[in-house]
Amino acid sequence: MDRSYEAEFAEVVAAKGTALRRTAYLMCGDWHLAEDLVQAVFVKVHLHWRRIRRQDTFDAYLRTMLFRAYLDTRRAKWRRETPAEYLPDVEAPGTGPSDDRDILVAALRRVPPRQRAVLVLRYWEDLSVEETAGLLGCTAGTVKSQAAKGLAALRPLLAGTVFEPVAEEH
């Protein structure tokens, strides 16, 4: 690749990386795995950059690749790395204390993966039913039923939890 393609790719990584990492975290509940998933997505995108860089649906393409990478980690547990005996003392960037977020993410981790993916795409990424169905390769009815089941599973997990109101920025 020449420099203009590399510069363009670097701009995309800088622009989309943080949001993609947050979405990955909501799917998997682990910042380090989220970083690995995003890195795997960008490696694949880089390999085919000339072909895919001008797609009208580039954001949807990234989310689809992210979702598939996440599902691959769920399917092939034996392929994953083994955990380290000692964890580093350094916290991942952007993971500062947030009690509300921690409670919500812990509850999301207890929801089945497909329902979790639907909830993240519909309510965090604010995608329509049709967009979510397209990304997940299923029907709109499946998205609706998975969202309903996911919300039903979340309700008892979050029962009695009082969330702090978000201050609006002006």
Buried (B, 14 or more C-beta within 10 A) or exposed (E): EEEEEEEEBEEBBEEBBEBBBBBBBBBBBBBEBBBBBBBBBBEBBBEEBEEBEEEEEBBBBBBBBBBBBBBEBEEEEEEEEEEEEEEEEEEBEEEEEEEEBEBBBEBBBEBEBBBBBBBBBBBBBEBEBEBBBBBBEBEBEBBBBBBEBBBEBBEEBBEEEEEEEEEEEE
